[in-house]
Amino acid sequence: MRSTIGQIRSYEKSVQLLMVNQFTINLGFYMLMPYLAAHLSGTLGLAGWTVGLILGVRNFSQQGMFLVGGTLADRLGYKPLIVAGCVLRTVGFATLGLVQSLPALLAASAATGLAGALFNPAVRAYLAADAGERRVEAFALFNVFYQAGILLGPLVGMVLTGVDFRVTCLVSAAVFAVLSVVQMRSLPARRASEKPSARGEGSQEGVLTPWRSIFRNRPFLLFAAAMIGSYVLTFQVYLALPLEVRRIGGDGGASTAAVAVLFAVSGLSTIVYQTRVTAWCTARMPAGRALVWGLLTMATAFTPLLLATALPVPEGNVGRWLFAAVPPTLAALLLAFGTMIAYPFEMDTIVRLSGDRLVATHYGLYNTICGIGITIGNLLTGVALDTARGAGLSALPWLSLIALGLLCAAALNALHRTGRLAPVDHAPEALAPAKSA
């Protein structure tokens, strides 16, 4: 812990503030979002399709606007977009607790999603700029704060929602309001680095010119496509793993406790081990190889679940609970370690592939590509889970996810071996299509 605190203090105050900001953002978000569906369907009595629509609008407005948010951050500066996103989420979360009509709920949900699209690319680009050559270490620390917010937020939200969900909404809105004021007063203004380019990325020709240059950056696009699998795999902590716990353990309190355990193991392991894992990898391997090992670790995460399908389910309550809880918890732990290995190098690779130009725009497009991949991947995972239940092929989902991880690891290894993950030259030709390997 002392080592981690010492690392944090060694950075500029802007970097320290961005890390604390991310913890606070996740605290405010996760104290509310896990309980929103229950509020909409229970307290407000909305139909299931309406709840799905409201939640889907939030996700769509965030994923669909990441590219726009990143572009605005590169043009207007990082601080205005970070502050604007926090102010917008303040309004959105307060509205979710105070309104009941469908149009108002849809507008509030869209506002919370758009808020994320505004500040997420800006925060990462700002952190990358001010961390300089220590980006990998900075993103490792950033992930510690990120996971701490995810871990603590639902616990705070559970207490507040026990009083009234409107209290949860207003407290969450207050968190973002305070965060907005702190950032307006304390976060230094920071603009994207001004680097001349023959293609005119920094000119006033409109957004299409920089977008065209990014879409011609083939190594970046190939990297984003290869990393989609990592997001699909890690998202199974929210989808396939809880469903597997409930499939075996039932819908009672024991299964709820087992799901809580796997979330706690995932978050706590990251908080405790992230900086050590990153330091170990940095000392022993290049970024490309670390990314490959991260994906391989994520792929092997589903092996305990695969092995469990070959065993009979125990009859006793304790044995059944352990059978329901242990394999998913081991999977969550391995997914967390895979993310610890890959995430800091992933964020650094995006900066290097951007040539240190239009960094926020690159982050925005990257998030959009991965967000689309998560949506498609979760749909296919759901199909695999339903097929497995209907046809008695319980190993099918886990075999599919392992195969996806291995495929993406192989793609990353090919990019690494052919030099496509190497730093990009700042010359304009760097954005031209890469030759085939």
Secondary structure, DSSP 8 states (H G I E B T S, - for coil): -HHHHHHHHTS-HHHHHHHHHHHHHHHHHHTTGGGHHHIIIIIS---HHHHHHHHHHHHHHHHHHHHHHHHHHHHH-HHHHHHHHHHHHHHHHHHHHH--SHHHHHHHHHHHHHHHHHHHHHHHHHHHHHHGGGHHHHHHHHHHHHHHHHHHHHHHHHHHHHH-HHHHHHHHHHHHHHHHHHHHHHS----------TT-TTSSS-THHHHHHHHT-HHHHHHHHHHHHHHHHHHTTTTHHHHHHHHHH-SSHHHHHHHHHHHHHHHHHHHHHHHHHHHHHHHHS-HHHHHHHHHHHHHHTTHHHHHHTTS---SSHHHHHHHHHHHHHHHHHHHHHHHHHHHHHHHHHHHHHTTTSSHHHHHHHHHHHHHHHHHHHHHHHHHHHHHHHHHT-TTHHHHHHHHHHHHHHHHHHHHHHTTTTS---SSGGGGS-----
